[in-house]
């Protein structure tokens, strides 16, 4: 066949693919700028554009999970007995710290879009680093009598990962049911480490495992959650993964600053439900038996709400809750995040509340394990500082904590960063804690970290090199897929 005909066929096929893909992109109804960027890429480079879109462009995942099945059959009777229905929040009997309208608005919003009730009677312990977290976690696992459920984005094949695996094997031999779920990309290779656990009788699964032949293969949609539930009564969540680097043992990484929490009380049921949904998606096993949701007793005086989000939801619950919390702030917003790439709505919200006098402080890393993300975040510094936002860069190691405090009675700790990936692409989970005691304690953590941070000024930004400005500009353009 003549070469010119081959070229013509190649061009025609390329543009047919481009046309089909453009229809798909437009029907997704994503942000106009992102839609335009993908359409232009597919038109200019049809084959490459289509391939890239299939790899990293999709932001939705349909999960064949019977949503809320566990709650309908098991959770709601327990919650009703505890008297924690959302309707109670508008009554005079609501906790004192929720009598202000803005707190009640946040609870009701989170329930409507997150579909998980707030629960009273919880005890929440703040954990300031991986060493403290691991000590508490190992102690709780050793005390397990019925089951241990673990979900991690990163589970490293190193001394720390091996230590926890061996402890889990020990519990399996004692008759405890053990389930370990890890992200297929973040914990790539962990299946080999877990072979002895499976041989001992434990269960292991990967969420969206790597491989073109894998079911629901989505290389760009990752499970970033960190959840541990023990006997349905003790739960852990936050920013700490499993690995040596989080303890500061790797010299090239240095000290690692992170925040995690331990929960006793009814809110653990909600963490269990999030784990159960992810486990069902990965394995097909439904964890709806009452065994996994034992009756809870009030162990503290805190109200806790578990907010989960991911590319299988249309409402982006964590983003909406954080955005609303920021807009309702009256006195202060203290935000700690290792990866800062705000969308336009969050950027305007932070600038607006700062302009009306709210004390807005951002604690970000001075150095990062993801330099491109760090450059993208720094591209927003100038406009934020001009609006009155105070920005600090943490310099005593790697900052990996993800938390926010609003005024004196609302705080959140979880896995979600303040970036587009966490809001739209990753599966994330955050615990929102209502009450001045917890907010004050977390604020003390924040103030302590500020002692190891440098405040960024406009004078410094004015002296950026051309190379730095170019790096930040390029990174900002790429921010929707970082």
Buried (B, 14 or more C-beta within 10 A) or exposed (E): EEEEEEEEEEEEEBBEBBEEBBEBBEEEEBEEEBBEBBBEBBBEBBEEBBBBBBEBBBBBBEBEBEBBBBBEBBBBBBBEEBEBBBEBBEEEEBBEBBEBEBBBBBBBBBBEBBBBBBBBBBBBBBBBBBBBBBEBBEEBBEEBEBBBBBBBBBBBBBEBBEBBBEBBBBBBEEEBBBBBBBBBBBBBEBBEBBEBBBEBEBBBBBBBBEEEEEEBBBBBBBBBBBBBBBBBBBBBBBBBBBBBBBBBBEEEBEEBBBBBBBBBBBBBBBBBBBBBBBBBBBBEEBBBEBEBBBEBEBBBBBBBBBBBBBBBBEEBBBBBBBBBBBBBBBEBBBBBBBBBBBBEBBBBBBBBBBEEEBBBBBBBBBEBBEEBBBBBBBBBBBEBBEBBBBBBBBEEBBBBBBBBBBBBBBBBBBBBBBBBBBBBBBBBBBBBBBBBBBBEBBBEBBEEBBEBBEEBEEEEBEEBEEEBBEBBEBBBEBBBBB
